[in-house]
C-alpha cells in the first residue's frame, strides 16, 4: 500500500511539472507572438499612409525588434544594469528604399558590449533616436544611406553615411566607412572607420577595427581600437574574444581605458531568445587604471519579422 501511495505521489508530481512547463512554454510563445503581431500591425498601419490606390507592392510592410536586458556587476560597481532596444520598420510603399528606425544605440558605432566601458558621449548621443533612413544605393560592396530624425533631448538631426568594402582575397577584406551628422544643439560631428577582417577558419573570424569620432561641441577627436575573434562552436553557440582600447586627443593624445573580455552567446529555450555571459577586466583612467573585474549577464529577445 505504501508503495502504491509513493508511486501515485510521484506520478502527480511529474504530471504537475509537465503541466507547469507547458504553461510556461505557452506563456513565452504567446508573449512573443503578441509583440510580433503588434509590431507588424503598426508597420502596416504606418506604411498605409504612403500607399497609392491601385498600386501593389511585391512585399508587405513588416518590422523587427531586438530588446536586451543585462546585469554587469564589477568590482567598485556592483549595481551596473544595462538595457538596449532597436526597432526597424520596413516601408515597401516608399520605393523599398526607406525604413523607420527607433533605437537607443547605433549599430555602426564600435562601442563595446560592456556598459562600463562604453563612451558616455556616444551613449548619450544615441540614447534616443527616431529616424527615417533612406538608402538610395545598396550593393554587396558599396552602400549609401541618409537619416533624418529626432535624437536625444528631442534634437532634430541629419546624418549621411558612406560604406565601401574591398575584397583583398577569398579570406580577407577591408571595410571603410565615413559619416557626417548635424544636431541642432550638439552641432556637427563625423565618424571615420577602417576595419580589417580575415576568415581564420570555417567557423572563425578575426576583426581589427579603428574608429575616430570628431565632436564639434568639444572640438576634439575620440578614438577606439578593437581586436575581436569570433568563433562559432556549434549552431547555437558562439564565443567572442575581445581586446579594446579607447582614448582622446585632448589635452594630449592618450588612452582613457582598456578592456579585455570573453563573451559566450547561446541560443536556448526559443529560437528568438539568446543568453550571454561575459567575464571582463576593465582598466579606466578615472580609476587610475586599477583593474576592475566584472561579469556581464544578459538576455536578448527578437520579435517581429524582417
N, C-alpha and C positions, 0 to 999 in steps of 0.2 A: 504493500500500500504506500509506504514511504517512497519507494522507487517511482511509482506512478505519479505521485504528487510532485516529486522533483522534476520528472520529465515534463509534466504539464506546465509547471512554473517556467522551466527553461524554454518550452515552446512559446509561451506567452511573451517572454522577454524578447525572443528572436523576432516574433511577429511585430511586437511594438517597435523594435529597432528598424525593421524593414519599412514599416509604415512611416516612421519619423523621417527616415532617409528619403522616401518617396515624396513626402510633403515638402522637405527641404529642397529637393530637386525641382519639384513643381513650382515652388516659390521663386527660385533662381530663374528658371526658364520663363515664367510669367513676367517677372520684372524686366528681364532683358527684352522680351517681346513687346511689352507695353512701351518701353522707352524707345525702341527702334521704330515702332509704328508711329509714335508721336513725332519723332524726328522726320520721318518720311512724309507724314501728313503736312507738317509745317513747310517742308521743301516744296511739295506740290502746290500748296496754297500760295507761297511766295512766287513760285515760277509762273503761276496762273496770271499774275499781273502783266507779264510780258508776252503772253500768248496772243497770237493773231488768229482770227476766225478763219477756218478752212485750211490752216497750215498745221501739219502734223510733224512731230519730231521722231527720229528713229529710236530715241531712248527717253525714258521718263525721268522726271526730277527725283532726286534722292539725296540722302545725307548720311554722313558717318560721323561718329563722335568717339573720342577716347578720354577717359577720366581716370586719373591716378591719385591715390592717397598713400602717404608714406610716413613712417616714423623713423627718424635718423638720429638716435642718441649718440653722443660722443663725450669724451672727457671734456669737462668745463662747460658743457651744454647738453644736459640730459633731455630737455624738453624741446627738441627740434622736430617740428612737424612740417610736412610738405603736401601740397596738392597742386594738380595741374589739369587743365581741360583744354580740349580743342574740338570745335565743331566745324565741319565743312559741308556746305550746301551746294549741290550741283544744279545749275540752271540751264538746261538744254535749249530753252527758247531764246536765249541770248547768244545765238550763233555758236553754242557749245564751246565758248572761249572764256566765259565768265562764271565765277563761283563766289559764294559768300563765306567768309571765314570769321568765326568768333573764337578767340583763344586768349590765354594769358602767357603764351610763350611763342617764340619764333623758331620754327624748325631749322632755319638757316643759321642760327647762332650756334657757337661751339660751347655754350655753357655746359659744364659738367652735370651729370645726373645728381650729384651730391649738393644739396641746397646750401650747406655751409660754405661751399667753395665757389658758388655762383656769384658773379659780379652784381652788386646791388644796383648800379646804374642801368645795366642792361635788363635786369629783372624788373626794375621799376618802370622802365620804358615799355615793357611788354606785359605789364600787369593786367591790362585790359585792352583788347583790340577788336573792333568790329569793322571789317573792311570788305569791299568788293575787289576781287583780284581778276584782272584782265590779262590773258595770256595770248597775245597776238601771234606768237611764233613758238612752237614747241616741237623739237626734233629729238632724236636719240642723243645727239652730242651738243645741241645748242638750244637755249631757252631764253626767252624774254618775257618778263611779267611786270605788271604795274598794279599798285594798290592805292585805293582812295578810301579813307575811312576815319574812324574816331579812335583815339588812343587814350592813354591814362589821363586823368583829370579832364576827360572829355575834350581833349585837344584834337581838332581836325588835323589830319596828316596825309601826305602823299609819299609814295616810295616806288622806285623803279629798280629792277634787278636784271642783271645780265649774267648768264652762266654758259661756260664753254668747257667741253670735255675733250681731251686729246688722248687717243689710244696709242700708247707707245709700242705695245706688243699685246699678245693674247692675254698676258697676266698683269700688265702694268698700264696704268693710265694716270693722267694729271687733270685735275679739275680746277678751273679758275672762275672766280665769281667777284663781281663788283656791284655795289648798290649805293644809291644816294636817297636820302629822305629829308623831309622837312616837317617839323611840328610847329604849330603856331606859337607855343611858349618855349619849347626846348630848342627851337631853330634847326639849323642844318646839321646833318651828320652823314657819315659814309662808312662803308664796310668793305674791306678787301679780303679775299680769301684765296689761298693757294694750297691745294691738297694733293698728296701723292698716295696712290692706292695700289697694292700688289696682292694678287691672289697667291697665297702661300700653300694652298692645298685644295683638295676637292671641297672641303668644308671649313676653310680658314681664310681669313682676310686680314691684311696689315694696312693700317691707315695712319698717315702722318699729316696733320693739318696745321695751318698757320693762319691766324685771323688778326686783322688790325681794324680798330674802330676809331674814327675821328669824331670828337664831340665838340660842336661849336659852342655849346653852353659853357664848357670848362676849358676850351681851347687846348686840348691835349689828345694824345693817342693812347689807346688801351690795346695791349697785345696779348694774344693767347696762343700757346703751342701745345699740341697734344699728340700722343702716340698711343694707338689702340690696336689691340689684336683681338679679332672676333673669331670664335671657334664654335661651330655647331656640333655638339656632341651626339645628338640624335634629332629626330623630327620635332621634338617638343622642348628641347633644352639647348641653351647657348651660354657660353662664357665670354666675358669681355674684360680683358686685362688692360688697364689704362695708366698712363703717366701724363700729368697735366701741369702746366706752368702758366702763370699769369702775371702781368706787370703793367707799368705805365712809363711814359717818357718824361713826366714832370714830377718833382723838380729836376730829376735826372732819370736816365734810363735804368730802371731797377725792377726786380721781381717783387711782387706783393704776396704771392702764395704758391705753394707746390702741393700736389695731391697724387697719391697712388691708390689704386683700388682694383678689386676683382669683383665683377658683377655676375651673379648667377641668375639667369632668367629662365623660367619654366612655365609652360602652358599646361594647366591642370584643371580638373573638375569640369570645365566647359571650354569649348574651342575659342570662346571670346574672352576668357579670363586668364591673366598672366600674373605670376608672382616673382618677386625679385628679392634677393639677399645680396648685399654689397658691403663687405668689410672694407674700411678705408683708413688711411692715415693722412692728416692734413697738417701742413706747416704754413702758418699765416704770419705776416709781418706785424699785424695788430696784436698777436700773441707772442711776439719776439721769436718767431719760428720754432717755438716749442712744439713737439709732436702732439697732436690730438688724435686719439684712437676712437673710431666710431664704427657703427654697424647700421646700415640702412635696410629697412624692411618695407617693401612696397607691394601694392596690389593695383592692377590696372585692368579696366574693362573696356571693351569695344562694343559699340552699338550702331545700329542702322546698317544701311547698305551703301557701298561706294557708288 
